[in-house]
């Protein structure tokens, strides 16, 4: 046939030129098949190499403990676990933007709780008509710790987990394709919008639009971003819809993947223990069975 004759001629030319033909790798001795170069390799490392669902359960459990366990114990324990996990995964320095993103929320929590905490009479400092109270300061610090613990748990998960791996693993576990699409869109929306905003700002600067200087000038520079952002979002939706249809999004049957997501019986046990353990801990502290400082 013409196709087979063309393939054999190409293979002979590749061998003559010293190039390897594009044929599937078949290692001898019964070894595992080698992945093609265009397939993304799995994450490596003590924590990065875990199953995405395992890391998702750990992140959810840490967030649940941070907000559900009363007192100082919950958020402080979560911070210790997150710090150890980040050190093991090697993402400690990359977590700085997540911490900086919580500063406005933490500032508002501190101001509101310190000066307007209901029922507090232990005044520390009087600032005009406003009084800073000790009870408000304690509540504010605990709330700030909870927010930071939650942000860092999400940071470790996002920095060590590829979104595509998570979506593939969720689909293999029975989550519907539409649900996977919604989850993936929610995860990718903010990073994609930030990336597109940066591209638009750079293009506006190339057209001599002043986007730096005083705050008022920067606000004026934001207005020209609205139109391209909206049009870009609509274009993304159209392109994503066509891409999904091209990849048989509506087709029935289970999909196959070139690279299986790693999992093990030990991780399954860990997921159940961590998930149920965090729920039991929160229930015990809320019911008063377990009194933690």
N, C-alpha and C positions, 0 to 999 in steps of 0.2 A: 504494500500500500504506500501511497506517497508520504503519509505521515511517518510511518516506521522507517522508510528509506531516508527521509530528512533527519530523523533522530539518530540513525546509525551513522550517517555522514557527519553530523555534528559531533558525535562522540569520537569518531576517528580524528577529526580536526582538533578536538580538545586534547586528546592524548598526544597528538603530534606537537601541539603548541605548549604542552606541559600544564594544561588546565584540567581540573577534575570535572567530569560531566555532571550535570544536575540529575543525579539518580538518588533514590533513597538510600540512606546509610544502612548497611547490613553487617554489623560487627560479627566477627567470628567467635566461636566458643560459647554461643548462647548469651552474650552480654546484652545489656539493655540497649535499645535503639538510641542512636544519637539524634538530638533534636536539630532541625534545620536552623540555619543562622538567623532567619527572620522570626523565629519564635522566641519570645521573651523568656529568659531564664527565671526560675523561681528564686524567691528571696532566700538568702543564706544567713545563718547566724542562730544564736541560741534562742532569741525571741522572734526575729524576723522570719525564720523558717516555719513558724507555727501556722496552723490552718487559719485562714481569715476569720472564720466563724468563732474559733477559740479566742482570738484577740478581740473580736467584737463582744463576746460574752464577758471577757475580763474588763473591758472598758465600761460596759453597761453596769456591771456589778460594782466597780469602783465609784462610778457616778452615783449609784443608788446608795452606797454606804456613805459617801460624802454628804449627801443631802438628807438621808433618812436617819442616820445615827445621831442622837442628840449629844450636845456637849462638844468638848475638844477632841475626843478620841477618834471619832469618825474621820473628819478631814485631815487630822495629823497622820493617822495611819495610812490614809490614801496617798498623801504626799510622800511618805516614806516609800511605799510600794512603787509609786510612779517614778520617783527619783532612781530607785534601784533598777527598775525596768528600762528607763531611758539610758542609764549608764551601760547596762548590758547590751542594749541595741545600738549604742553609739549615736544617739540623736539628741544629746543634752544641749549642745549649742544651737541646734535647729529649733528648739522650743521657745526661744526668746520672743519671736513675733506673737506667739499665742499668749505669752504672759503680758506683753505690752498691750495686746488687744483688750485685756480685762481691766486696764487702768481706769478708763472712764466709768465703768460700772462699779468698780471698787470705790472710787472717789465719791460717787453718789450714795453708795451704801453707807460709807463712813459718815458723811455729812448728815444724812437723814436720821440714822440711828443714834448718833451721838447727841444731836440737838433736839430731836423730836421723838425720842423713844417713849411710848405711852406708859404712864404709871410710874415713871422713874423720878425719885426725889433725892437721890444721892448726888448732889451737884458738885462737880469738880471745878469748873471754870464758868464764870458769868461773862458773856460777851454781849453787852447791851441787853436787849430783851430776850436773848437766847441763852440757854444754860446747857452746858455739856455735862452729862451724867455718867456715872460709873457703869450703871446697868446698860446704858446705850452703847458705851464703849465696848463692853464685853460682847454684847449682841452683834455689834458691827464687826469686830475682829473675827468672831466665829463665822459670820456670813461671808466675809471676805475670804477666809480660808476655804470655805465650801466652794466658792466661785473659782478660786485658783486651782483647787484640787480637781474640780470638774473639767476646767479648761486644759489642764495638763494631761488628764487621762485621755481626753479626746485627741490631744496633740500627739501623744505616743502612738495611739491607734492609727491616726492618719499618716504619720511619718513612717510607720513600719508596715503598712498594708497597702498594696496596690488596689485601686478601685476595681479594675477589671477582674482581678482574682476574687475579690469579695462578691461581685455580681455573679460570676460563673459558679462559685461555690453555693451561693444562695439559690440559684436556679436548679442546681443538681440536688439540693435538699428539698425541693418541692415548691419553692416560691414561684408563683406565676410569672410569666414573662412581662406582663403589664406591671406587676408589682416591682419586679427587678428594674424595669425601665423608669418607674417613678423614683425609686431609691437612687438609681444612678444619676438621674437628672438633678435630684435635690443635692447630691454630693458635689456634682460638677458645676452647678450653676454659679455659685459665688466665685470660685477660682477662674472660671471662664469669663465672667463679667469683669473681674479685676484685670485679667489679661487683656481683654478687649479694650477696657478703659485706658490701659497703658499704651496700647497700639494707637488709639485715637489721639491721645495727648501728644505722642511723638509725631504723628502726622500733622496735627495742628501746629506744633512748634516748627515743623518743616515749612509750613505755610506762613510763618512769621506771626503766629498768634501768641501773645504774651500770656503764659500760664504760671508765671512766677511773680514774686514781689509781695505787695501788701495783701492781707486777707481779703479785702474788697476786690482787688484785682483777680485773685484766685477764684473767688466766687463767680465773677463775671466769666472767667475762663471755663467754668464748669458748665455753663448754659449751652455752649455749642456741642457738648458731649451728648446731650439728651437725644437729639435726632439720630445720630449714628448708632447710639446704643440701642434704641428701640428698633431701628431697621435691622441692625445686626442680630438682635434677639429673634426677630421674625424669620430672618434668613436661616439662622441656626435651626429653628424648629422645622422649616421646610427641608433643609438638607438632612437633618436627622431622620425625618420621616421617610425620605427616599432611601436613605442608607438602610433603615430597618427593613423596608420592603425588599430591597435588593438582597438582604441577608435572610430572607424567608422568616420574617418575624411572625407572620400569621400562620405559618405551617405547623401542622401537628407532629407529634413525635418528639422524642428526646434528642437533644443535640449532642454531638461528640466534640471533644476538645483535643487539640494537639498536645497540650501539656496538662496532665491531671494535677489537681490541687492536692498537696500532701495532707494526710490525716492518719490517725492511729487510734487504737482502742484506749490508750492512755489519755489522749486529748479528749476523747468523748467522756471519759470519767471526770476529767478535770472540769469540763464545761458544766456538767451536772452538779458537781460539788461546789464550784465557785458560784454558779447561778443560784442554786437553792440555798447555799450557805449565806449569801448576802441578803436574800429575802428573809430568811429566818432571823438573821441578826437585826435587821430593821424592825421586824415584828416584835422581837423580844424587847428591844429598847423602847419602842413606842408603847407597848403594853405594860412596861414597868417591871418585867421579869428580870431584865438585865440592866443594872444601874451602872453606867459608865461616866467617868468624870468629863 
